[in-house]
Amino acid sequence: MIEITDNGCGIAPEVLPRVFEPFFTTRSVGEGSGLGLSVAWGIAAEHGGRIEVESTPGQGSRFRVSLPL
């Protein structure tokens, strides 16, 4: 398991369920494709793993990437 935590602005509760959707982004047009987390999730899933996210607005986010041995 790898865990990545930040102390940034966090992810709004209404956005959190969509963060792994392909092409979903909260950025302005031309500032991101919305594929990064979707691709990472797909790679983890192809290897029998998963990615979990916890976030609190104003406090940051935590992503856990779990892969089997």
Residue pairs with C-beta under 8 A, 6 or more apart in sequence:
1 64
1 65
1 66
1 67
2 64
2 65
3 62
3 63
3 64
3 65
4 62
4 63
4 65
5 60
5 61
5 62
5 63
6 60
6 61
7 59
7 60
8 60
8 61
9 57
9 58
9 60
10 55
10 56
10 57
10 58
10 59
10 60
10 61
11 19
11 53
11 55
11 57
11 61
12 57
13 57
15 26
16 53
16 55
18 24
19 37
19 53
20 37
20 38
20 41
20 51
21 34
21 38
22 34
22 35
22 38
23 33
23 34
23 35
23 38
24 34
24 38
25 31
25 32
25 33
25 34
27 34
37 51
40 51
40 65
41 51
44 50
44 51
44 65
44 66
44 67
47 67
47 68
48 67
48 68
49 65
49 66
49 67
49 68
50 65
50 66
51 63
51 64
51 65
51 66
52 63
52 64
52 66
53 61
53 62
53 63
53 64
54 61
54 62
55 61
55 62
